[in-house]
């Protein structure tokens, strides 16, 4: 259990550093087709459906690769 937590923590730190360094260059992230954005004078709503789907697929792929190489 401790090895898994350390590995997940390391992956999160690396992902955070990558997003911190690459973040300004990825301004399309959160503005993909399928992301719902409603801006009205007294109401704002944002639901990033496509972005969440893309993140889910990428995270599933990364975790599958990690599990495959560390078993």
Predicted model as a PDB file, atoms N, CA, C, CB and O in Angstrom, pLDDT in the B-factor column:
MODEL        1                                                                  
ATOM      1  N   UNK A   1       0.822  -1.191   0.000  1.00 78.00           N  
ATOM      2  CA  UNK A   1       0.000   0.000   0.000  1.00 78.00           C  
ATOM      3  C   UNK A   1       0.869   1.259   0.000  1.00 78.00           C  
ATOM      4  CB  UNK A   1      -0.937  -0.004   1.207  1.00 78.00           C  
ATOM      5  O   UNK A   1       0.546   2.231  -0.683  1.00 78.00           O  
ATOM      6  N   UNK A   2       1.965   1.252   0.757  1.00 85.00           N  
ATOM      7  CA  UNK A   2       2.798   2.444   0.834  1.00 85.00           C  
ATOM      8  C   UNK A   2       3.502   2.712  -0.497  1.00 85.00           C  
ATOM      9  CB  UNK A   2       3.827   2.299   1.956  1.00 85.00           C  
ATOM     10  O   UNK A   2       3.664   3.869  -0.885  1.00 85.00           O  
ATOM     11  N   UNK A   3       3.920   1.664  -1.195  1.00 88.00           N  
ATOM     12  CA  UNK A   3       4.550   1.859  -2.502  1.00 88.00           C  
ATOM     13  C   UNK A   3       3.576   2.482  -3.485  1.00 88.00           C  
ATOM     14  CB  UNK A   3       5.074   0.531  -3.052  1.00 88.00           C  
ATOM     15  O   UNK A   3       3.955   3.341  -4.281  1.00 88.00           O  
ATOM     16  N   UNK A   4       2.331   2.053  -3.434  1.00 87.00           N  
ATOM     17  CA  UNK A   4       1.310   2.590  -4.332  1.00 87.00           C  
ATOM     18  C   UNK A   4       1.076   4.064  -4.050  1.00 87.00           C  
ATOM     19  CB  UNK A   4      -0.004   1.807  -4.190  1.00 87.00           C  
ATOM     20  O   UNK A   4       0.986   4.865  -4.980  1.00 87.00           O  
ATOM     21  N   UNK A   5       0.976   4.433  -2.779  1.00 92.00           N  
ATOM     22  CA  UNK A   5       0.755   5.838  -2.430  1.00 92.00           C  
ATOM     23  C   UNK A   5       1.941   6.709  -2.836  1.00 92.00           C  
ATOM     24  CB  UNK A   5       0.499   5.977  -0.928  1.00 92.00           C  
ATOM     25  O   UNK A   5       1.759   7.829  -3.313  1.00 92.00           O  
ATOM     26  N   UNK A   6       3.137   6.200  -2.649  1.00 92.00           N  
ATOM     27  CA  UNK A   6       4.325   6.958  -3.055  1.00 92.00           C  
ATOM     28  C   UNK A   6       4.348   7.130  -4.570  1.00 92.00           C  
ATOM     29  CB  UNK A   6       5.617   6.253  -2.575  1.00 92.00           C  
ATOM     30  O   UNK A   6       4.659   8.213  -5.067  1.00 92.00           O  
ATOM     31  N   UNK A   7       4.022   6.077  -5.303  1.00 89.00           N  
ATOM     32  CA  UNK A   7       3.991   6.147  -6.759  1.00 89.00           C  
ATOM     33  C   UNK A   7       2.929   7.132  -7.235  1.00 89.00           C  
ATOM     34  CB  UNK A   7       3.732   4.762  -7.354  1.00 89.00           C  
ATOM     35  O   UNK A   7       3.192   7.947  -8.119  1.00 89.00           O  
ATOM     36  N   UNK A   8       1.740   7.065  -6.660  1.00 89.00           N  
ATOM     37  CA  UNK A   8       0.676   7.995  -7.050  1.00 89.00           C  
ATOM     38  C   UNK A   8       1.045   9.440  -6.714  1.00 89.00           C  
ATOM     39  CB  UNK A   8      -0.639   7.618  -6.357  1.00 89.00           C  
ATOM     40  O   UNK A   8       0.769  10.349  -7.498  1.00 89.00           O  
ATOM     41  N   UNK A   9       1.658   9.653  -5.570  1.00 92.00           N  
ATOM     42  CA  UNK A   9       2.108  10.995  -5.192  1.00 92.00           C  
ATOM     43  C   UNK A   9       3.154  11.525  -6.159  1.00 92.00           C  
ATOM     44  CB  UNK A   9       2.671  10.987  -3.775  1.00 92.00           C  
ATOM     45  O   UNK A   9       3.115  12.693  -6.546  1.00 92.00           O  
ATOM     46  N   UNK A  10       4.079  10.677  -6.544  1.00 93.00           N  
ATOM     47  CA  UNK A  10       5.111  11.076  -7.502  1.00 93.00           C  
ATOM     48  C   UNK A  10       4.498  11.415  -8.853  1.00 93.00           C  
ATOM     49  CB  UNK A  10       6.154   9.964  -7.662  1.00 93.00           C  
ATOM     50  O   UNK A  10       4.881  12.401  -9.483  1.00 93.00           O  
ATOM     51  N   UNK A  11       3.557  10.608  -9.292  1.00 89.00           N  
ATOM     52  CA  UNK A  11       2.886  10.875 -10.570  1.00 89.00           C  
ATOM     53  C   UNK A  11       2.135  12.195 -10.511  1.00 89.00           C  
ATOM     54  CB  UNK A  11       1.919   9.730 -10.929  1.00 89.00           C  
ATOM     55  O   UNK A  11       2.175  12.970 -11.466  1.00 89.00           O  
ATOM     56  N   UNK A  12       1.450  12.462  -9.404  1.00 92.00           N  
ATOM     57  CA  UNK A  12       0.720  13.720  -9.267  1.00 92.00           C  
ATOM     58  C   UNK A  12       1.656  14.922  -9.269  1.00 92.00           C  
ATOM     59  CB  UNK A  12      -0.105  13.710  -7.991  1.00 92.00           C  
ATOM     60  O   UNK A  12       1.342  15.955  -9.860  1.00 92.00           O  
ATOM     61  N   UNK A  13       2.792  14.793  -8.616  1.00 94.00           N  
ATOM     62  CA  UNK A  13       3.768  15.889  -8.598  1.00 94.00           C  
ATOM     63  C   UNK A  13       4.308  16.141 -10.002  1.00 94.00           C  
ATOM     64  CB  UNK A  13       4.931  15.572  -7.627  1.00 94.00           C  
ATOM     65  O   UNK A  13       4.421  17.291 -10.428  1.00 94.00           O  
ATOM     66  N   UNK A  14       4.638  15.077 -10.717  1.00 93.00           N  
ATOM     67  CA  UNK A  14       5.157  15.230 -12.081  1.00 93.00           C  
ATOM     68  C   UNK A  14       4.091  15.851 -12.987  1.00 93.00           C  
ATOM     69  CB  UNK A  14       5.614  13.859 -12.649  1.00 93.00           C  
ATOM     70  O   UNK A  14       4.395  16.740 -13.782  1.00 93.00           O  
ATOM     71  N   UNK A  15       2.850  15.391 -12.870  1.00 87.00           N  
ATOM     72  CA  UNK A  15       1.772  15.959 -13.685  1.00 87.00           C  
ATOM     73  C   UNK A  15       1.554  17.432 -13.350  1.00 87.00           C  
ATOM     74  CB  UNK A  15       0.466  15.171 -13.475  1.00 87.00           C  
ATOM     75  O   UNK A  15       1.312  18.242 -14.244  1.00 87.00           O  
ATOM     76  N   UNK A  16       1.638  17.777 -12.082  1.00 88.00           N  
ATOM     77  CA  UNK A  16       1.492  19.171 -11.676  1.00 88.00           C  
ATOM     78  C   UNK A  16       2.594  20.050 -12.232  1.00 88.00           C  
ATOM     79  CB  UNK A  16       1.472  19.273 -10.175  1.00 88.00           C  
ATOM     80  O   UNK A  16       2.333  21.163 -12.690  1.00 88.00           O  
ATOM     81  N   UNK A  17       3.825  19.560 -12.196  1.00 92.00           N  
ATOM     82  CA  UNK A  17       4.939  20.325 -12.761  1.00 92.00           C  
ATOM     83  C   UNK A  17       4.787  20.503 -14.267  1.00 92.00           C  
ATOM     84  CB  UNK A  17       6.267  19.634 -12.450  1.00 92.00           C  
ATOM     85  O   UNK A  17       5.045  21.583 -14.799  1.00 92.00           O  
ATOM     86  N   UNK A  18       4.368  19.444 -14.950  1.00 88.00           N  
ATOM     87  CA  UNK A  18       4.174  19.541 -16.402  1.00 88.00           C  
ATOM     88  C   UNK A  18       3.075  20.550 -16.722  1.00 88.00           C  
ATOM     89  CB  UNK A  18       3.823  18.157 -17.001  1.00 88.00           C  
ATOM     90  O   UNK A  18       3.239  21.377 -17.619  1.00 88.00           O  
ATOM     91  N   UNK A  19       1.965  20.492 -16.004  1.00 83.00           N  
ATOM     92  CA  UNK A  19       0.883  21.450 -16.249  1.00 83.00           C  
ATOM     93  C   UNK A  19       1.299  22.873 -15.906  1.00 83.00           C  
ATOM     94  CB  UNK A  19      -0.350  21.068 -15.444  1.00 83.00           C  
ATOM     95  O   UNK A  19       0.873  23.821 -16.566  1.00 83.00           O  
ATOM     96  N   UNK A  20       2.120  23.025 -14.887  1.00 87.00           N  
ATOM     97  CA  UNK A  20       2.590  24.349 -14.494  1.00 87.00           C  
ATOM     98  C   UNK A  20       3.492  24.942 -15.578  1.00 87.00           C  
ATOM     99  CB  UNK A  20       3.341  24.276 -13.152  1.00 87.00           C  
ATOM    100  O   UNK A  20       3.412  26.132 -15.879  1.00 87.00           O  
ATOM    101  N   UNK A  21       4.347  24.103 -16.157  1.00 90.00           N  
ATOM    102  CA  UNK A  21       5.271  24.579 -17.185  1.00 90.00           C  
ATOM    103  C   UNK A  21       4.595  24.750 -18.547  1.00 90.00           C  
ATOM    104  CB  UNK A  21       6.435  23.619 -17.312  1.00 90.00           C  
ATOM    105  O   UNK A  21       4.907  25.691 -19.277  1.00 90.00           O  
ATOM    106  N   UNK A  22       3.682  23.857 -18.888  1.00 87.00           N  
ATOM    107  CA  UNK A  22       3.058  23.864 -20.209  1.00 87.00           C  
ATOM    108  C   UNK A  22       1.721  24.603 -20.200  1.00 87.00           C  
ATOM    109  CB  UNK A  22       2.858  22.435 -20.700  1.00 87.00           C  
ATOM    110  O   UNK A  22       1.182  24.906 -21.264  1.00 87.00           O  
ATOM    111  N   UNK A  23       1.188  24.894 -19.039  1.00 80.00           N  
ATOM    112  CA  UNK A  23      -0.147  25.475 -18.898  1.00 80.00           C  
ATOM    113  C   UNK A  23      -0.447  26.680 -19.777  1.00 80.00           C  
ATOM    114  CB  UNK A  23      -0.345  25.862 -17.506  1.00 80.00           C  
ATOM    115  O   UNK A  23      -1.485  26.696 -20.440  1.00 80.00           O  
ATOM    116  N   UNK A  24       0.419  27.690 -19.809  1.00 80.00           N  
ATOM    117  CA  UNK A  24       0.112  28.865 -20.645  1.00 80.00           C  
ATOM    118  C   UNK A  24       0.038  28.546 -22.144  1.00 80.00           C  
ATOM    119  CB  UNK A  24       1.159  29.938 -20.417  1.00 80.00           C  
ATOM    120  O   UNK A  24      -0.621  29.268 -22.892  1.00 80.00           O  
ATOM    121  N   UNK A  25       0.694  27.496 -22.582  1.00 84.00           N  
ATOM    122  CA  UNK A  25       0.674  27.130 -24.003  1.00 84.00           C  
ATOM    123  C   UNK A  25      -0.558  26.304 -24.372  1.00 84.00           C  
ATOM    124  CB  UNK A  25       1.935  26.353 -24.357  1.00 84.00           C  
ATOM    125  O   UNK A  25      -0.823  26.087 -25.554  1.00 84.00           O  
ATOM    126  N   UNK A  26      -1.305  25.847 -23.385  1.00 77.00           N  
ATOM    127  CA  UNK A  26      -2.462  24.989 -23.629  1.00 77.00           C  
ATOM    128  C   UNK A  26      -3.731  25.765 -23.277  1.00 77.00           C  
ATOM    129  CB  UNK A  26      -2.367  23.664 -22.800  1.00 77.00           C  
ATOM    130  O   UNK A  26      -4.505  25.348 -22.415  1.00 77.00           O  
ATOM    131  N   UNK A  27      -3.934  26.897 -23.954  1.00 78.00           N  
ATOM    132  CA  UNK A  27      -5.090  27.737 -23.642  1.00 78.00           C  
ATOM    133  C   UNK A  27      -6.399  27.170 -24.200  1.00 78.00           C  
ATOM    134  CB  UNK A  27      -4.870  29.133 -24.186  1.00 78.00           C  
ATOM    135  O   UNK A  27      -7.474  27.636 -23.820  1.00 78.00           O  
ATOM    136  N   UNK A  28      -6.334  26.185 -25.086  1.00 77.00           N  
ATOM    137  CA  UNK A  28      -7.534  25.559 -25.626  1.00 77.00           C  
ATOM    138  C   UNK A  28      -8.147  24.576 -24.640  1.00 77.00           C  
ATOM    139  CB  UNK A  28      -7.216  24.853 -26.929  1.00 77.00           C  
ATOM    140  O   UNK A  28      -9.299  24.175 -24.799  1.00 77.00           O  
ATOM    141  N   UNK A  29      -7.390  24.188 -23.627  1.00 76.00           N  
ATOM    142  CA  UNK A  29      -7.859  23.197 -22.660  1.00 76.00           C  
ATOM    143  C   UNK A  29      -8.967  23.805 -21.817  1.00 76.00           C  
ATOM    144  CB  UNK A  29      -6.698  22.700 -21.761  1.00 76.00           C  
ATOM    145  O   UNK A  29      -8.753  24.821 -21.156  1.00 76.00           O  
ATOM    146  N   UNK A  30     -10.141  23.204 -21.830  1.00 79.00           N  
ATOM    147  CA  UNK A  30     -11.308  23.755 -21.146  1.00 79.00           C  
ATOM    148  C   UNK A  30     -12.210  24.524 -22.085  1.00 79.00           C  
ATOM    149  CB  UNK A  30     -10.875  24.650 -20.015  1.00 79.00           C  
ATOM    150  O   UNK A  30     -13.274  24.994 -21.684  1.00 79.00           O  
ATOM    151  N   UNK A  31     -11.793  24.654 -23.329  1.00 85.00           N  
ATOM    152  CA  UNK A  31     -12.591  25.348 -24.336  1.00 85.00           C  
ATOM    153  C   UNK A  31     -12.812  24.458 -25.566  1.00 85.00           C  
ATOM    154  CB  UNK A  31     -11.904  26.666 -24.745  1.00 85.00           C  
ATOM    155  O   UNK A  31     -12.909  24.952 -26.690  1.00 85.00           O  
ATOM    156  N   UNK A  32     -12.887  23.180 -25.345  1.00 88.00           N  
ATOM    157  CA  UNK A  32     -13.075  22.233 -26.434  1.00 88.00           C  
ATOM    158  C   UNK A  32     -14.532  22.203 -26.871  1.00 88.00           C  
ATOM    159  CB  UNK A  32     -12.615  20.835 -26.016  1.00 88.00           C  
ATOM    160  O   UNK A  32     -15.414  22.583 -26.102  1.00 88.00           O  
ATOM    161  N   UNK A  33     -14.799  21.753 -28.106  1.00 91.00           N  
ATOM    162  CA  UNK A  33     -16.195  21.580 -28.513  1.00 91.00           C  
ATOM    163  C   UNK A  33     -16.868  20.548 -27.604  1.00 91.00           C  
ATOM    164  CB  UNK A  33     -16.288  21.141 -30.008  1.00 91.00           C  
ATOM    165  O   UNK A  33     -16.332  19.461 -27.390  1.00 91.00           O  
ATOM    166  N   UNK A  34     -18.004  20.881 -27.089  1.00 91.00           N  
ATOM    167  CA  UNK A  34     -18.695  19.993 -26.161  1.00 91.00           C  
ATOM    168  C   UNK A  34     -18.620  20.502 -24.728  1.00 91.00           C  
ATOM    169  CB  UNK A  34     -18.113  18.596 -26.243  1.00 91.00           C  
ATOM    170  O   UNK A  34     -19.359  20.025 -23.867  1.00 91.00           O  
ATOM    171  N   UNK A  35     -17.743  21.459 -24.460  1.00 92.00           N  
ATOM    172  CA  UNK A  35     -17.695  22.100 -23.148  1.00 92.00           C  
ATOM    173  C   UNK A  35     -18.770  23.181 -23.118  1.00 92.00           C  
ATOM    174  CB  UNK A  35     -16.271  22.702 -22.851  1.00 92.00           C  
ATOM    175  O   UNK A  35     -18.797  24.061 -23.979  1.00 92.00           O  
ATOM    176  N   UNK A  36     -19.645  23.114 -22.140  1.00 93.00           N  
ATOM    177  CA  UNK A  36     -20.775  24.041 -22.052  1.00 93.00           C  
ATOM    178  C   UNK A  36     -20.381  25.248 -21.221  1.00 93.00           C  
ATOM    179  CB  UNK A  36     -22.017  23.347 -21.444  1.00 93.00           C  
ATOM    180  O   UNK A  36     -19.911  25.113 -20.091  1.00 93.00           O  
ATOM    181  N   UNK A  37     -20.576  26.427 -21.791  1.00 91.00           N  
ATOM    182  CA  UNK A  37     -20.282  27.682 -21.093  1.00 91.00           C  
ATOM    183  C   UNK A  37     -21.453  28.635 -21.324  1.00 91.00           C  
ATOM    184  CB  UNK A  37     -18.925  28.316 -21.593  1.00 91.00           C  
ATOM    185  O   UNK A  37     -21.768  28.989 -22.461  1.00 91.00           O  
ATOM    186  N   UNK A  38     -22.087  29.039 -20.238  1.00 93.00           N  
ATOM    187  CA  UNK A  38     -23.210  29.975 -20.321  1.00 93.00           C  
ATOM    188  C   UNK A  38     -22.849  31.190 -19.472  1.00 93.00           C  
ATOM    189  CB  UNK A  38     -24.565  29.311 -19.836  1.00 93.00           C  
ATOM    190  O   UNK A  38     -22.664  31.078 -18.260  1.00 93.00           O  
ATOM    191  N   UNK A  39     -22.751  32.350 -20.120  1.00 92.00           N  
ATOM    192  CA  UNK A  39     -22.463  33.609 -19.425  1.00 92.00           C  
ATOM    193  C   UNK A  39     -23.635  34.558 -19.620  1.00 92.00           C  
ATOM    194  CB  UNK A  39     -21.139  34.253 -19.943  1.00 92.00           C  
ATOM    195  O   UNK A  39     -23.886  35.039 -20.725  1.00 92.00           O  
ATOM    196  N   UNK A  40     -24.339  34.815 -18.543  1.00 94.00           N  
ATOM    197  CA  UNK A  40     -25.432  35.777 -18.553  1.00 94.00           C  
ATOM    198  C   UNK A  40     -25.108  36.828 -17.499  1.00 94.00           C  
ATOM    199  CB  UNK A  40     -26.825  35.086 -18.277  1.00 94.00           C  
ATOM    200  O   UNK A  40     -24.210  36.618 -16.684  1.00 94.00           O  
ATOM    201  N   UNK A  41     -25.807  37.936 -17.495  1.00 93.00           N  
ATOM    202  CA  UNK A  41     -25.450  39.012 -16.561  1.00 93.00           C  
ATOM    203  C   UNK A  41     -25.361  38.588 -15.089  1.00 93.00           C  
ATOM    204  CB  UNK A  41     -26.449  40.110 -16.682  1.00 93.00           C  
ATOM    205  O   UNK A  41     -24.432  39.000 -14.393  1.00 93.00           O  
ATOM    206  N   UNK A  42     -26.292  37.788 -14.608  1.00 93.00           N  
ATOM    207  CA  UNK A  42     -26.228  37.400 -13.204  1.00 93.00           C  
ATOM    208  C   UNK A  42     -26.121  35.894 -13.011  1.00 93.00           C  
ATOM    209  CB  UNK A  42     -27.437  37.913 -12.477  1.00 93.00           C  
ATOM    210  O   UNK A  42     -26.439  35.368 -11.945  1.00 93.00           O  
ATOM    211  N   UNK A  43     -25.669  35.209 -14.057  1.00 95.00           N  
ATOM    212  CA  UNK A  43     -25.582  33.752 -13.991  1.00 95.00           C  
ATOM    213  C   UNK A  43     -24.436  33.278 -14.864  1.00 95.00           C  
ATOM    214  CB  UNK A  43     -26.910  33.093 -14.431  1.00 95.00           C  
ATOM    215  O   UNK A  43     -24.345  33.633 -16.039  1.00 95.00           O  
ATOM    216  N   UNK A  44     -23.565  32.474 -14.279  1.00 93.00           N  
ATOM    217  CA  UNK A  44     -22.470  31.874 -15.038  1.00 93.00           C  
ATOM    218  C   UNK A  44     -22.457  30.380 -14.770  1.00 93.00           C  
ATOM    219  CB  UNK A  44     -21.101  32.518 -14.667  1.00 93.00           C  
ATOM    220  O   UNK A  44     -22.583  29.940 -13.627  1.00 93.00           O  
ATOM    221  N   UNK A  45     -22.302  29.604 -15.836  1.00 94.00           N  
ATOM    222  CA  UNK A  45     -22.289  28.158 -15.732  1.00 94.00           C  
ATOM    223  C   UNK A  45     -21.237  27.610 -16.677  1.00 94.00           C  
ATOM    224  CB  UNK A  45     -23.680  27.560 -16.043  1.00 94.00           C  
ATOM    225  O   UNK A  45     -21.156  28.022 -17.834  1.00 94.00           O  
ATOM    226  N   UNK A  46     -20.428  26.675 -16.179  1.00 92.00           N  
ATOM    227  CA  UNK A  46     -19.391  26.064 -16.999  1.00 92.00           C  
ATOM    228  C   UNK A  46     -19.340  24.584 -16.678  1.00 92.00           C  
ATOM    229  CB  UNK A  46     -18.009  26.736 -16.762  1.00 92.00           C  
ATOM    230  O   UNK A  46     -19.153  24.201 -15.523  1.00 92.00           O  
ATOM    231  N   UNK A  47     -19.507  23.741 -17.704  1.00 93.00           N  
ATOM    232  CA  UNK A  47     -19.445  22.294 -17.548  1.00 93.00           C  
ATOM    233  C   UNK A  47     -18.535  21.735 -18.639  1.00 93.00           C  
ATOM    234  CB  UNK A  47     -20.872  21.652 -17.618  1.00 93.00           C  
ATOM    235  O   UNK A  47     -18.965  21.599 -19.785  1.00 93.00           O  
ATOM    236  N   UNK A  48     -17.290  21.410 -18.306  1.00 91.00           N  
ATOM    237  CA  UNK A  48     -16.328  20.951 -19.317  1.00 91.00           C  
ATOM    238  C   UNK A  48     -16.465  19.458 -19.614  1.00 91.00           C  
ATOM    239  CB  UNK A  48     -14.909  21.250 -18.856  1.00 91.00           C  
ATOM    240  O   UNK A  48     -15.597  18.671 -19.237  1.00 91.00           O  
ATOM    241  N   UNK A  49     -17.542  19.066 -20.284  1.00 94.00           N  
ATOM    242  CA  UNK A  49     -17.802  17.647 -20.546  1.00 94.00           C  
ATOM    243  C   UNK A  49     -16.705  17.004 -21.390  1.00 94.00           C  
ATOM    244  CB  UNK A  49     -19.143  17.484 -21.243  1.00 94.00           C  
ATOM    245  O   UNK A  49     -16.195  15.942 -21.032  1.00 94.00           O  
ATOM    246  N   UNK A  50     -16.339  17.627 -22.495  1.00 93.00           N  
ATOM    247  CA  UNK A  50     -15.324  17.057 -23.380  1.00 93.00           C  
ATOM    248  C   UNK A  50     -13.959  17.019 -22.697  1.00 93.00           C  
ATOM    249  CB  UNK A  50     -15.239  17.861 -24.682  1.00 93.00           C  
ATOM    250  O   UNK A  50     -13.225  16.040 -22.834  1.00 93.00           O  
ATOM    251  N   UNK A  51     -13.619  18.059 -21.977  1.00 90.00           N  
ATOM    252  CA  UNK A  51     -12.337  18.099 -21.266  1.00 90.00           C  
ATOM    253  C   UNK A  51     -12.276  17.002 -20.214  1.00 90.00           C  
ATOM    254  CB  UNK A  51     -12.122  19.476 -20.609  1.00 90.00           C  
ATOM    255  O   UNK A  51     -11.245  16.345 -20.067  1.00 90.00           O  
ATOM    256  N   UNK A  52     -13.376  16.793 -19.472  1.00 92.00           N  
ATOM    257  CA  UNK A  52     -13.392  15.734 -18.464  1.00 92.00           C  
ATOM    258  C   UNK A  52     -13.257  14.363 -19.109  1.00 92.00           C  
ATOM    259  CB  UNK A  52     -14.678  15.801 -17.640  1.00 92.00           C  
ATOM    260  O   UNK A  52     -12.575  13.491 -18.570  1.00 92.00           O  
ATOM    261  N   UNK A  53     -13.897  14.163 -20.255  1.00 94.00           N  
ATOM    262  CA  UNK A  53     -13.795  12.891 -20.962  1.00 94.00           C  
ATOM    263  C   UNK A  53     -12.361  12.652 -21.432  1.00 94.00           C  
ATOM    264  CB  UNK A  53     -14.764  12.860 -22.158  1.00 94.00           C  
ATOM    265  O   UNK A  53     -11.837  11.548 -21.289  1.00 94.00           O  
ATOM    266  N   UNK A  54     -11.732  13.671 -21.987  1.00 92.00           N  
ATOM    267  CA  UNK A  54     -10.348  13.562 -22.440  1.00 92.00           C  
ATOM    268  C   UNK A  54      -9.408  13.267 -21.281  1.00 92.00           C  
ATOM    269  CB  UNK A  54      -9.919  14.843 -23.148  1.00 92.00           C  
ATOM    270  O   UNK A  54      -8.533  12.410 -21.400  1.00 92.00           O  
ATOM    271  N   UNK A  55      -9.573  13.957 -20.170  1.00 90.00           N  
ATOM    272  CA  UNK A  55      -8.747  13.701 -18.984  1.00 90.00           C  
ATOM    273  C   UNK A  55      -8.954  12.286 -18.459  1.00 90.00           C  
ATOM    274  CB  UNK A  55      -9.065  14.718 -17.881  1.00 90.00           C  
ATOM    275  O   UNK A  55      -7.996  11.634 -18.045  1.00 90.00           O  
ATOM    276  N   UNK A  56     -10.175  11.811 -18.472  1.00 95.00           N  
ATOM    277  CA  UNK A  56     -10.461  10.466 -18.004  1.00 95.00           C  
ATOM    278  C   UNK A  56      -9.765   9.417 -18.860  1.00 95.00           C  
ATOM    279  CB  UNK A  56     -11.956  10.222 -17.996  1.00 95.00           C  
ATOM    280  O   UNK A  56      -9.192   8.462 -18.335  1.00 95.00           O  
ATOM    281  N   UNK A  57      -9.813   9.594 -20.170  1.00 96.00           N  
ATOM    282  CA  UNK A  57      -9.154   8.646 -21.073  1.00 96.00           C  
ATOM    283  C   UNK A  57      -7.645   8.676 -20.865  1.00 96.00           C  
ATOM    284  CB  UNK A  57      -9.496   8.965 -22.544  1.00 96.00           C  
ATOM    285  O   UNK A  57      -7.013   7.623 -20.778  1.00 96.00           O  
ATOM    286  N   UNK A  58      -7.061   9.865 -20.785  1.00 93.00           N  
ATOM    287  CA  UNK A  58      -5.617   9.976 -20.585  1.00 93.00           C  
ATOM    288  C   UNK A  58      -5.170   9.395 -19.252  1.00 93.00           C  
ATOM    289  CB  UNK A  58      -5.193  11.424 -20.675  1.00 93.00           C  
ATOM    290  O   UNK A  58      -4.161   8.693 -19.190  1.00 93.00           O  
ATOM    291  N   UNK A  59      -5.907   9.676 -18.189  1.00 91.00           N  
ATOM    292  CA  UNK A  59      -5.554   9.146 -16.876  1.00 91.00           C  
ATOM    293  C   UNK A  59      -5.699   7.630 -16.844  1.00 91.00           C  
ATOM    294  CB  UNK A  59      -6.427   9.782 -15.791  1.00 91.00           C  
ATOM    295  O   UNK A  59      -4.871   6.941 -16.247  1.00 91.00           O  
ATOM    296  N   UNK A  60      -6.742   7.104 -17.480  1.00 96.00           N  
ATOM    297  CA  UNK A  60      -6.903   5.647 -17.548  1.00 96.00           C  
ATOM    298  C   UNK A  60      -5.745   5.004 -18.291  1.00 96.00           C  
ATOM    299  CB  UNK A  60      -8.227   5.283 -18.228  1.00 96.00           C  
ATOM    300  O   UNK A  60      -5.252   3.954 -17.881  1.00 96.00           O  
ATOM    301  N   UNK A  61      -5.308   5.620 -19.376  1.00 95.00           N  
ATOM    302  CA  UNK A  61      -4.178   5.100 -20.138  1.00 95.00           C  
ATOM    303  C   UNK A  61      -2.895   5.126 -19.315  1.00 95.00           C  
ATOM    304  CB  UNK A  61      -3.993   5.903 -21.423  1.00 95.00           C  
ATOM    305  O   UNK A  61      -2.146   4.149 -19.308  1.00 95.00           O  
ATOM    306  N   UNK A  62      -2.635   6.223 -18.628  1.00 90.00           N  
ATOM    307  CA  UNK A  62      -1.427   6.329 -17.800  1.00 90.00           C  
ATOM    308  C   UNK A  62      -1.447   5.293 -16.684  1.00 90.00           C  
ATOM    309  CB  UNK A  62      -1.300   7.745 -17.204  1.00 90.00           C  
ATOM    310  O   UNK A  62      -0.443   4.622 -16.445  1.00 90.00           O  
ATOM    311  N   UNK A  63      -2.566   5.156 -16.006  1.00 89.00           N  
ATOM    312  CA  UNK A  63      -2.644   4.186 -14.915  1.00 89.00           C  
ATOM    313  C   UNK A  63      -2.537   2.753 -15.428  1.00 89.00           C  
ATOM    314  CB  UNK A  63      -3.947   4.364 -14.144  1.00 89.00           C  
ATOM    315  O   UNK A  63      -1.960   1.901 -14.752  1.00 89.00           O  
ATOM    316  N   UNK A  64      -3.084   2.473 -16.613  1.00 93.00           N  
ATOM    317  CA  UNK A  64      -2.955   1.144 -17.205  1.00 93.00           C  
ATOM    318  C   UNK A  64      -1.493   0.844 -17.520  1.00 93.00           C  
ATOM    319  CB  UNK A  64      -3.813   1.032 -18.481  1.00 93.00           C  
ATOM    320  O   UNK A  64      -1.008  -0.259 -17.264  1.00 93.00           O  
ATOM    321  N   UNK A  65      -0.795   1.831 -18.077  1.00 92.00           N  
ATOM    322  CA  UNK A  65       0.634   1.638 -18.381  1.00 92.00           C  
ATOM    323  C   UNK A  65       1.460   1.438 -17.110  1.00 92.00           C  
ATOM    324  CB  UNK A  65       1.177   2.842 -19.167  1.00 92.00           C  
ATOM    325  O   UNK A  65       2.333   0.571 -17.068  1.00 92.00           O  
ATOM    326  N   UNK A  66       1.189   2.229 -16.084  1.00 88.00           N  
ATOM    327  CA  UNK A  66       1.907   2.090 -14.816  1.00 88.00           C  
ATOM    328  C   UNK A  66       1.660   0.713 -14.235  1.00 88.00           C  
ATOM    329  CB  UNK A  66       1.478   3.180 -13.814  1.00 88.00           C  
ATOM    330  O   UNK A  66       2.594   0.041 -13.798  1.00 88.00           O  
ATOM    331  N   UNK A  67       0.422   0.296 -14.229  1.00 90.00           N  
ATOM    332  CA  UNK A  67       0.092  -1.020 -13.664  1.00 90.00           C  
ATOM    333  C   UNK A  67       0.745  -2.146 -14.465  1.00 90.00           C  
ATOM    334  CB  UNK A  67      -1.435  -1.219 -13.626  1.00 90.00           C  
ATOM    335  O   UNK A  67       1.205  -3.137 -13.898  1.00 90.00           O  
ATOM    336  N   UNK A  68       0.779  -1.984 -15.773  1.00 90.00           N  
ATOM    337  CA  UNK A  68       1.362  -3.028 -16.619  1.00 90.00           C  
ATOM    338  C   UNK A  68       2.874  -3.155 -16.419  1.00 90.00           C  
ATOM    339  CB  UNK A  68       1.060  -2.739 -18.083  1.00 90.00           C  
ATOM    340  O   UNK A  68       3.403  -4.267 -16.415  1.00 90.00           O  
ATOM    341  N   UNK A  69       3.567  -2.040 -16.254  1.00 85.00           N  
ATOM    342  CA  UNK A  69       5.016  -2.078 -16.122  1.00 85.00           C  
ATOM    343  C   UNK A  69       5.500  -2.347 -14.717  1.00 85.00           C  
ATOM    344  CB  UNK A  69       5.587  -0.804 -16.590  1.00 85.00           C  
ATOM    345  O   UNK A  69       6.650  -2.751 -14.544  1.00 85.00           O  
ATOM    346  N   UNK A  70       4.673  -2.142 -13.699  1.00 81.00           N  
ATOM    347  CA  UNK A  70       5.104  -2.351 -12.321  1.00 81.00           C  
ATOM    348  C   UNK A  70       4.547  -3.623 -11.697  1.00 81.00           C  
ATOM    349  CB  UNK A  70       4.704  -1.178 -11.487  1.00 81.00           C  
ATOM    350  O   UNK A  70       4.690  -3.820 -10.490  1.00 81.00           O  
ATOM    351  N   UNK A  71       3.928  -4.477 -12.468  1.00 77.00           N  
ATOM    352  CA  UNK A  71       3.454  -5.757 -11.925  1.00 77.00           C  
ATOM    353  C   UNK A  71       4.367  -6.868 -12.328  1.00 77.00           C  
ATOM    354  CB  UNK A  71       2.039  -6.060 -12.387  1.00 77.00           C  
ATOM    355  O   UNK A  71       4.133  -8.021 -11.967  1.00 77.00           O  
TER     356      UNK A  71                                                      
ENDMDL                                                                          
END                                                                             
